[in-house]
Amino acid sequence: MIVKPGDFADPQILDLLRQHLQGMQETSPPGHSFALDLSGLQRPDVTFLSVWEGDTLLAMGAIKQLAPDHGELKSMRTRTDSLRRGAATAILNALLDLARTRGYRRVSLETGSGAPFEAALTLYRKHGFRDGEAFADYVRSDFNQFLHLDLT
């Protein structure tokens, strides 16, 4: 597996991003999905990475700078046919390494709640993320939750 910056002209990346946004819309009521679309991922405060095996995209994810010492994980997604192969761990580790390199003291994420999110939540908690308070401009609801990882 190779982790590298994502190329937004690549059809595999665009397809996985479409799947990600569609999945978030299907599992979150209107107004409760905060996944970044293509324009959101192309902002200067967002770094987008992808995981590949040969010419096949396995996973993607991004980190957004919230403050000089605080980052937010965004748009983590693994292709369905690549689940349980280590791709999600690879992208998460790469994003956390990037956060440490940048000197972030904390990494946070907002995600949905319920069964569709259990695999992702298990991965985050395995890496030390803990449930916590809302952050940035998010508001807690029945449809989301917040996790944080202290890097200090």
Secondary structure as GFF3:
##gff-version 3
##sequence-region A 1 152
A	DSSP	beta_strand	2	5	.	.	.	ID=ss1
A	DSSP	alpha_helix	11	27	.	.	.	ID=ss2
A	DSSP	alpha_helix	38	41	.	.	.	ID=ss3
A	DSSP	beta_strand	46	53	.	.	.	ID=ss4
A	DSSP	beta_strand	56	67	.	.	.	ID=ss5
A	DSSP	beta_strand	70	78	.	.	.	ID=ss6
A	DSSP	three_ten_helix	80	82	.	.	.	ID=ss7
A	DSSP	alpha_helix	87	101	.	.	.	ID=ss8
A	DSSP	beta_strand	106	112	.	.	.	ID=ss9
A	DSSP	three_ten_helix	115	117	.	.	.	ID=ss10
A	DSSP	alpha_helix	118	126	.	.	.	ID=ss11
A	DSSP	beta_strand	130	131	.	.	.	ID=ss12
A	DSSP	beta_strand	144	150	.	.	.	ID=ss13
###
